Amino acid sequence: MRFPDDVPVLTDGRVTLRAHRPADLEGMYEQCIDTDTQRWTSVPAPYSHEDAAAFLASRADVWQSGDAWPFAIESPGGSGPSRFSGSVGIRNRGSGLGEIGFGMHPGVRGQGVATAAVKLLLDWSFDFQGMHTVGWEAIEGNVASLRVAWKTGFTFEGQTRARMPQRGRVLNGWRGTLTASDSREPKTRWLDPVALADGRVRLRGLGLDDEQRYLQTNADQESLRWLGNIAFPRDSQAFLRHHARRCVGSATGSSVEWVIADPDDDRYLGTVNLFGFYSLDYQSAEVGYRTHPDARGRGVLQAALRLVLGHAFASADDGGLGLTRVSLGAGDGNVASQQVARSCGFTETGRDRQCYELYDGSIVDLVRFDILASEFATRRC
Ligand SMILES: CC(C)(COP(=O)(O)OP(=O)(O)OC[C@H]1O[C@@H](n2cnc3c(N)ncnc32)[C@H](O)[C@@H]1OP(=O)(O)O)[C@@H](O)C(=O)NCCC(=O)NCCS
């Protein structure tokens, strides 16, 4: 391996980026046989020591060519004497454009090493390589990668269709960019479905085990009647896609979805979501809900809605969202939904006339409700 003389060493005191070394080989092999590396990257499968050796041997040539700047990552918990912790690099597209890629050894994940390594490389590429814009792409569903991109200041730009190559197939992806003048801090608030509970219901994030009852809820006649023209998942493939994408709303600070679960057996009972965060201060949002047919008429939704409103109106210091207002819309004639809204303290504020198309093709008014934080605090909701 003969690297150019000017391969830099970049460090923040804990995490160091340096040229790859032969001593990194075993750590690199361990990283690439790991399930998450296989799932989210295009490394060969099965992966062999020969693959690791070939990758290592090619690093010096890549540096010589100027096509990319690949670094090994070293950190205190890294593998073996070289403390190999992963790899990070930027592919040079010319004209100040680059694409970042990173992968960690499983032994150091979740300790902020990727985030630190990405920041070190971004700073160096903007300051010393004249980069203007760095792009990030990940296979759809790779939450850990999305989280690293979010934490280092990338702006999420959307979902791509069948553009991510992986061992002979092309998968859906996510992409984002960071420009030289952007801060390396999150651009949005990450909204998590934090766990909420009272004696009656438990609220949590969506899991793969919820599929059957989630789909039953969306396919039920009453749900179809009122929500049938909204593109909720109605088959297994759509459910899996929705599950993979659920954290996009969290990362962009635009929506958050809770599952209403039975406190005894964790059975899916329904969904409550907050969406349409209106202002830059995220002070107002809309709520939507639906319950499984066998959970209706038991006060389950009212209990869940009260928990969500309590969280929505609680201050950030108390772990809440600090909203001042939550609104909702219900189709004219949807008596059950409107009754839930009223019993939870919402006020009817008006109607959007003839704007809501039902599943049977008829068009009705959307009755508008809202509730203010001050009202939630004083009304017996
Ligand atoms: C993606 C990857 C590089 C992240 O490495 P890492 O060392 O765990 O990264 P960091 O510790 O700096 O940050 C990871 C963040 O993601 C979060 N995270 C990880 N998995 C998560 C999940 N399933 N859901 C939500 N957040 C998750 C962590 O909690 C952490 O956030 P926090 O510090 O705010 O708690 C690592 O998981 C990896 O090597 N994966 C396989 C290869 C890969 O996917 N590479 C990226 C290809 S685009």
The ligand as an ORCA input file, in Angstrom:
! r2SCAN-3c Opt
* xyz 0 1
  C     -25.196      3.744     10.112
  C     -24.018      3.531     11.062
  C     -22.752      3.917     10.328
  C     -24.231      4.424     12.292
  O     -23.087      4.243     13.137
  P     -23.106      4.600     14.695
  O     -21.726      4.496     15.201
  O     -24.153      3.801     15.377
  O     -23.568      6.109     14.634
  P     -23.734      7.138     15.853
  O     -23.567      6.440     17.164
  O     -22.862      8.292     15.581
  O     -25.227      7.613     15.676
  C     -26.238      6.666     15.455
  C     -27.556      7.264     15.860
  O     -28.577      6.485     15.276
  C     -29.453      6.053     16.293
  N     -30.010      4.775     15.864
  C     -29.346      3.666     15.547
  N     -30.239      2.722     15.179
  C     -31.463      3.280     15.263
  C     -32.772      2.834     15.024
  N     -33.003      1.586     14.583
  N     -33.796      3.685     15.238
  C     -33.582      4.944     15.664
  N     -32.342      5.444     15.884
  C     -31.314      4.608     15.690
  C     -28.585      5.974     17.527
  O     -29.345      5.986     18.716
  C     -27.754      7.234     17.358
  O     -28.493      8.388     17.676
  P     -28.297      9.141     19.089
  O     -26.817      9.329     19.284
  O     -28.983     10.429     18.910
  O     -28.903      8.263     20.106
  C     -23.932      2.060     11.549
  O     -25.192      1.679     12.074
  C     -23.545      1.089     10.478
  O     -22.369      0.871     10.247
  N     -24.543      0.464      9.820
  C     -24.268     -0.488      8.742
  C     -23.672      0.215      7.518
  C     -24.500      1.382      7.093
  O     -25.706      1.360      7.179
  N     -23.839      2.425      6.606
  C     -24.518      3.592      6.103
  C     -24.899      3.381      4.695
  S     -25.751      4.770      4.058
*
